[in-house]
Amino acid sequence: MKIVVSGFYGLGNTGDEAILDTIVHELKDKQGHDLTVFSLRPEETAEKHGVKSVYRGWRHAFREKLRAMRQADVLVSGGGGLLQDTYPTKIIFGPLPYYLLIAFLGKLMGCKVMFFAQGVGPVNSRYGKWLMRTFANRANLITVRDQGSKDLLEKLKVRKPETIVTADIAFAYPASEDDACLTNLPGEVQGQKLVGVSIRPWFEEKKLYQELAKYLDQLIEEQGYTPVFIPMEGQHDVKASGWVVDQMEHGDECHVLGPDFTPNQYLQMMKHCQFVIGMRLHSVIFATIAGVPMIPISYDPKVEAIAKQIGVWDYGMRLEDVSLELLNEKSEAIHEDLPAVKRQVEKSREERKQVALRNVELLEEYFDQKL
């Protein structure tokens, strides 16, 4: 099949690049399909993955996008949290109108459309709800990564076709040994007890960084941990990590990894951590793949939903509840239950991988019959 892949690609987000790595591995490398990826950096995407790539934005390469979709059998929209209006939404700008209109253009160009392992929501604006009713119902196949996304689609009256709950495709990430992140740290750090920290900027949030700074100082003073910040979205997360370090008494004992490592290298770094504090959704998924206990911090319902799927939400908390006391309570619970927590994470890793691969199986089953 000729497949066009539309998503948040080429923008430096580790989670989305991990999704693309997995899609390419499953659809091109294993199944032999011909892929064209819409990317903000098409030359880089094409070289890295051995696929065709077209600039994703509206302002350039519009005819090339139409041509790619006209020649394709299927447009795969996703995965990731594409269908949401958290960020400003205008007539054709913003995630929701962009991805829905690309899917609509795909239909006009004659290809089938699959919303692939998507996380849906929030969709709060009147315009966003209208877009969903008008365009999402035109998809041929919809899979979502959590039950909450399916429930929201039902509430938004997106009912054609039936929505199938699977899992984030990144749970099937093709990981391989690579210790570039670890060897980038000073030599004396490599044998120490490490705690991985993945946080992000979030509007005017300040309390999180203050409480996390106190907690990490305590881990250093009382338990001899060395915090390693793992930025999952380039300079944005490097900056947020710096906000924490700047408020710490022992900030000079922390290490902030650079923004240019690959998803696989960040994932492999987590294997060397005793546990991970994860705000980014894909940091929680990476910790699961690495088999490492975690404290999920949910800034968005999608993080809580994934943590519940994995079975570790008892050790997590919502962003508004973050405090030194609660962080201590959750980390103590992890250490008291450590063997059981590790067994749960390892069990979920295998289960989630198989459910994630169902996205690929459904694509093959449905579209092989229709073409």
For each residue, the residues with C-beta under 8 A, 3 or more apart:
1: 33 34 73 74 367 368 371
2: 33 34 36 71 72 73 74
3: 27 33 34 35 36 72 73 74 75 76
4: 35 36 37 38 68 69 72 74 75 76 106 111
5: 9 20 23 35 36 37 38 76
6: 38 56 75 76 77 78 99 102 103 106
7: 16 19 20 38 77 78 79 80 82
8: 11 13 16 80 82 95
9: 5 16 17 20 37 38 39 40 45 56
10: 39 40 41 42 44 45 53 56
11: 8 16 40
12: 17 233 234 259
13: 8 16 17 232 233 234
14: 17 18 231 232 233 263 266 280 282
15: 18 19 80 170 232 233 263 280 281 282 285
16: 7 8 9 11 13 19 20 80
17: 9 12 13 14 20 21 262 263
18: 14 15 21 22 170 173 263 267 282 285 286
19: 7 15 16 22 23 78 79 80 117 168 169 170
20: 5 7 9 16 17 23 24 37 45 49
21: 17 18 24 25 49 173 174 263 264
22: 18 19 25 26 169 170 172 173 174 356
23: 5 19 20 26 27 35 76 79 116 169
24: 20 21 27 28 29 35 37 49 50 51
25: 21 22 28 29 30 174
26: 22 23 29 30 31 169 172 357 360
27: 3 23 24 30 31 33 35 76 360 363
28: 24 25 31 32 33 34 35 49 50 51
29: 24 25 26
30: 25 26 27
31: 26 27 28 360 364
32: 28
33: 1 2 3 27 28
34: 1 2 3 28 52
35: 3 4 5 23 24 27 28 49 51 52
36: 2 3 4 5 51 52 53 54 68 72
37: 4 5 9 20 24 42 45 46 49 51 52 53 54
38: 4 5 6 7 9 53 54 55 56 65 68 102
39: 9 10 42 44 45 53 54 55 56
40: 9 10 11 55 56 57
41: 10 44 45
42: 10 37 39 45 46 53 54 55 56 61
43: 46 47 53
44: 10 39 41 47 48
45: 9 10 20 37 39 41 42 48 49 51 53
46: 37 42 43 49 50 51 52 53
47: 43 44 50
48: 44 45
49: 20 21 24 28 35 37 45 46 53
50: 24 28 46 47
51: 24 28 35 36 37 45 46
52: 34 35 36 37 46 68
53: 10 36 37 38 39 42 43 45 46 49
54: 36 37 38 39 42 61 64 65 68
55: 38 39 40 42 60 61 64 65
56: 6 9 10 38 39 40 42 65
57: 40 60 61
58: 62 92 93 98
59:
60: 55 57
61: 42 54 55 57 64 65
62: 58 65 66
63: 66 67
64: 54 55 61 67 68
65: 38 54 55 56 61 62 68 69 102 105
66: 62 63 69 70 105 109
67: 63 64 70 71
68: 4 36 38 52 54 64 65 71 72
69: 4 65 66 72 75 105 106 109 110 111
70: 66 67 109 110 111
71: 2 67 68
72: 2 3 4 36 68 69 75 106 109 111
73: 1 2 3 111 112 367 371
74: 1 2 3 4 111 112 113 114 363 367
75: 3 4 6 69 72 102 103 106 111 112 113 114
76: 3 4 5 6 23 27 114 116 363
77: 6 7 82 99 102 103 113 114 115 116 118 139
78: 6 7 19 82 114 115 116 117 118 169
79: 7 19 23 116 117 118 119 145 168 169 170 359
80: 7 8 15 16 19 117 118 119 168
81: 84 118 119 120 281 300 302
82: 7 8 77 78 95 99 118 119
83: 95 96 99 100 115 118 119 120 121 123 132 136
84: 81 87 95 96 119 120 121 122 123
85: 89 94 95 96 122 123 124 125 127 128
86: 122 300
87: 84 94 95
88: 93 94
89: 85 93 94 95 96 97 125 127 128
90: 93 94 97
91: 97
92: 58 97 98 101
93: 58 88 89 90 97 98
94: 85 87 88 89 90 97 98
95: 8 82 83 84 85 87 89 98 99
96: 83 84 85 89 99 100 123 128 131 132
97: 89 90 91 92 93 94 100 101 131
98: 58 92 93 94 95 101 102
99: 6 77 82 83 95 96 102 103
100: 83 96 97 103 104 131 132 135 136
101: 92 97 98 104 105 135
102: 6 38 65 75 77 98 99 105 106
103: 6 75 77 99 100 106 107 113 115 135 136 138 139
104: 100 101 107 108 135 138
105: 65 66 69 101 102 108 109
106: 4 6 69 72 75 102 103 109 111 113
107: 103 104 110 111 113 138
108: 104 105
109: 66 69 70 72 105 106
110: 69 70 107
111: 4 69 70 72 73 74 75 106 107
112: 73 74 75 140 141 367 370 371
113: 74 75 77 103 106 107 138 139 140 141
114: 74 75 76 77 78 139 140 141 142 143 363 366 367
115: 77 78 83 103 118 136 139 141 142 143 144
116: 23 76 77 78 79 143 169 359 363
117: 19 78 79 80 143 144 145 166 167 168 169 356 359
118: 77 78 79 80 81 82 83 115 142 143 144 145 149
119: 79 80 81 82 83 84 144 145 146 149 168 281 302 305
120: 81 83 84 123 144 149 152 153
121: 83 84 148 149 152 301 302
122: 84 85 86 301
123: 83 84 85 96 120 128 129 132 152 156
124: 85 128
125: 85 89 128 129
126: 129 130
127: 85 89 130 131
128: 85 89 96 123 124 125 131 132
129: 123 125 126 132 133 156
130: 126 127 133 134
131: 96 97 100 127 128 134 135 136
132: 83 96 100 123 128 129 135 136 153 156 157 158
133: 129 130 136 137 156 157 158
134: 130 131 137
135: 100 101 103 104 131 132 138
136: 83 100 103 115 131 132 133 139 142 153 156 158
137: 133 134 157 158 159 160
138: 103 104 107 113 135
139: 77 103 113 114 115 136 142 161
140: 112 113 114 161 366 367 370
141: 112 113 114 115 161 164 362 363 366 367
142: 114 115 118 136 139 153 158 161 162 163 164
143: 114 115 116 117 118 163 164 165 166 358 359 362
144: 115 117 118 119 120 149 150 153 163 164 165 166
145: 79 117 118 119 149 165 166 167 168 169 306
146: 119 149 150 165 302 305 306 309
147: 150 151 165 305
148: 121 151 152 301 302 305
149: 118 119 120 121 144 145 146 152 153 163 165
150: 144 146 147 153 154 163 165
151: 147 148 154 155
152: 120 121 123 148 149 155 156
153: 120 132 136 142 144 149 150 156 158 159 163
154: 150 151 157 158 159 163
155: 151 152
156: 123 129 132 133 136 152 153
157: 132 133 137 154
158: 132 133 136 137 142 153 154 163
159: 137 153 154 162
160: 137
161: 139 140 141 142
162: 142 159
163: 142 143 144 149 150 153 154 158
164: 141 142 143 144 358 362
165: 143 144 145 146 147 149 150
166: 117 143 144 145 355 356 358 359 362
167: 117 145 171 309 352 355 356 358 359
168: 19 79 80 117 119 145 171 281 282 285 306 352 356
169: 19 22 23 26 78 79 116 117 145 172 356 359 360
170: 15 18 19 22 79 173 282 285 286 356
171: 167 168 285 288 289 349 352 353 355 356
172: 22 26 169 353 356 357
173: 18 21 22 170 263 264 267 285 286 289
174: 21 22 25
175: 264 267 268 289
176: 264
177: 268
178: 262 264 265 268
179: 182 183 268 269 272
180: 183 184 261 262 265 268
181: 184 185 230 257 261 265 266 268 269
182: 179 185 190 268 269 272
183: 179 180 190
184: 180 181 257 258 261
185: 181 182 189 190 228 255
186: 189 190 255
187: 190
188: 191 192
189: 185 186 192 194 226 228 255
190: 182 183 185 186 187 272
191: 188
192: 188 189 224 225 226
193: 223 224 225 226 274
194: 189 225 226 227 228 272 273 274
195: 216 219 225 226 227 228 273 274 275 276 277
196: 228 230 269 270 273 275 276 277 278 283 287 292
197: 212 216 227 228 229 230 241 244 276 277
198: 229 230 231 232 237 276 277 278 279 280 283
199: 208 209 212 229 237 240 241 244 277 279 280 297
200: 232 233 236 237 240 279 280 299
201: 205 236 237 239 240
202: 205 208 279 299 319
203:
204:
205: 201 202 208 209 299 319
206: 209 210
207: 210 211 322
208: 199 202 205 211 212 279 297 319 322
209: 199 205 206 212 213 240 243 244 247
210: 206 207 213 214 247
211: 207 208 214 215 322 323 324 327
212: 197 199 208 209 215 216 244 277 322 327
213: 209 210 216 217 244 245 247 248 251
214: 210 211 217 218 324
215: 211 212 218 219 324 327 328
216: 195 197 212 213 219 220 225 227 244 248 250 254
217: 213 214 220 221 248 249 250
218: 214 215 221 222 223 324 328
219: 195 215 216 222 223 225 227 331
220: 216 217 223 224 225 226 227 250 253
221: 217 218 250
222: 218 219
223: 193 218 219 220
224: 192 193 220
225: 192 193 194 195 216 219 220 274
226: 189 192 193 194 195 220 253 254 255
227: 194 195 197 216 219 220 253 254 255
228: 185 189 194 195 196 197 254 255 256 257 269 273
229: 197 198 199 237 238 241 244 245 254 255 256 257
230: 181 196 197 198 257 266 269 270 276 283
231: 14 198 234 235 236 237 238 240 241 256 257 258 259
232: 13 14 15 198 200 237 266 280 282 283
233: 12 13 14 15 200 236 237 280
234: 12 13 231 237 238 259 260
235: 231 238 239 259
236: 200 201 231 233 239 240
237: 198 199 200 201 229 231 232 233 234 240 241 259 280
238: 229 231 234 235 241 242 256 258 259
239: 201 235 236 242 243
240: 199 200 201 209 231 236 237 243 244
241: 197 199 229 231 237 238 244 245 256
242: 238 239 245 246 256
243: 209 239 240 246 247
244: 197 199 209 212 213 216 229 240 241 247 248 254
245: 213 229 241 242 248 251 254 256
246: 242 243 251
247: 209 210 213 243 244 251
248: 213 216 217 244 245 251 254
249: 217
250: 216 217 220 221 253 254
251: 213 245 246 247 248 254
252:
253: 220 226 227 250
254: 216 226 227 228 229 244 245 248 250 251
255: 185 186 189 226 227 228 229
256: 228 229 231 238 241 242 245
257: 181 184 228 229 230 231 261 266 269
258: 184 231 238 261
259: 12 231 234 235 237 238
260: 234
261: 180 181 184 257 258 265 266 269
262: 17 178 180 265 266
263: 14 15 17 18 21 173 266 267 286
264: 21 173 175 176 178 267 268
265: 178 180 181 261 262 268 269
266: 14 181 230 232 257 261 262 263 269 270 286
267: 18 173 175 263 264 270 271 286 289 290
268: 175 177 178 179 180 181 182 264 265 271 272 290
269: 179 181 182 196 228 230 257 261 265 266 272 273
270: 196 230 266 267 273 276 283 286 287 290 292
271: 267 268 290 291 292
272: 179 182 190 194 268 269
273: 194 195 196 228 269 270 276 290 292
274: 193 194 195 225 292 293
275: 195 196 292 293 294 295 331 334
276: 195 196 197 198 230 270 273 283 284 286 287 290 292 293 294 295
277: 195 196 197 198 199 212 294 295 297 327
278: 196 198 283 284 286 287 294 295 296 297 303
279: 198 199 200 202 208 283 296 297 299 303 319
280: 14 15 198 199 200 232 233 237 283 284
281: 15 81 119 168 284 285 300 302 303 306
282: 14 15 18 168 170 232 285 286
283: 196 198 230 232 270 276 278 279 280 286 287 294
284: 276 278 280 281 287 288 294 296 303 306 307 310 312
285: 15 18 168 170 171 173 281 282 288 289 306
286: 18 170 173 263 266 267 270 276 278 282 283 289 290
287: 196 270 276 278 283 284 290 292 293 294 345
288: 171 284 285 291 294 310 345 348 349 352
289: 171 173 175 267 285 286 349
290: 267 268 270 271 273 276 286 287
291: 271 288 342 345 346 349
292: 196 270 271 273 274 275 276 287 345
293: 274 275 276 287 312 315 334 338 341 342 345
294: 275 276 277 278 283 284 287 288 312 315 316 345
295: 275 276 277 278 315 316 317 327 330 331 334
296: 278 279 284 303 304 306 307 312 313 315 316 317
297: 199 208 277 278 279 303 316 317 318 319 322
298: 301 303 304 307 316 317 318 319
299: 200 202 205 279 303 319
300: 81 86 281 303
301: 121 122 148 298 304 305
302: 81 119 121 146 148 281 305 306
303: 278 279 281 284 296 297 298 299 300 306 307 316
304: 296 298 301 307 308 313 316 318
305: 119 146 147 148 301 302 308 309
306: 145 146 168 281 284 285 296 302 303 309 310
307: 284 296 298 303 304 310 312 313 316
308: 304 305 311 313
309: 146 167 305 306 348 352
310: 284 288 306 307 313 344 345 348 352
311: 308 344 345 347 348
312: 284 293 294 296 307 315 316 341 344 345 348
313: 296 304 307 308 310 316
314: 333
315: 293 294 295 296 312 330 333 334 341
316: 294 295 296 297 298 303 304 307 312 313 330
317: 295 296 297 298 321 322 326 327 330
318: 297 298 304 321 322
319: 202 205 208 279 297 298 299 322
320:
321: 317 318 326
322: 207 208 211 212 297 317 318 319 326 327
323: 211 326 327
324: 211 214 215 218 327 328
325: 328 329
326: 317 321 322 323 329 330
327: 211 212 215 277 295 317 322 323 324 330 331
328: 215 218 324 325 331 332
329: 325 326 332 333
330: 295 315 316 317 326 327 333 334
331: 219 275 295 327 328 334 335
332: 328 329 335 336
333: 314 315 329 330 336 337
334: 275 293 295 315 330 331 337 338 341
335: 331 332 338
336: 332 333
337: 333 334 340 341
338: 293 334 335 341 342
339: 342 343
340: 337 343 344
341: 293 312 315 334 337 338 344 345
342: 291 293 338 339 345 346
343: 339 340 346 347
344: 310 311 312 340 341 347 348
345: 287 288 291 292 293 294 310 311 312 341 342 348 349
346: 291 342 343 349 350
347: 311 343 344 350 351
348: 288 309 310 311 312 344 345 351 352
349: 171 288 289 291 345 346 352 353
350: 346 347 353 354
351: 347 348 354 355
352: 167 168 171 288 309 310 348 349 355 356
353: 171 172 349 350 356 357
354: 350 351 357 358
355: 166 167 171 351 352 358
356: 22 117 166 167 168 169 170 171 172 352 353 359
357: 26 172 353 354 360 361
358: 143 164 166 167 354 355 361 362
359: 79 116 117 143 166 167 169 356 362 363
360: 26 27 31 169 357 363 364
361: 357 358 364 365
362: 141 143 164 166 358 359 365 366
363: 27 74 76 114 116 141 359 360 366 367
364: 31 360 361 367 368
365: 361 362 368 369
366: 114 140 141 362 363 369 370
367: 1 73 74 112 114 140 141 363 364 370 371
368: 1 364 365 371
369: 365 366
370: 112 140 366 367
371: 1 73 112 367 368
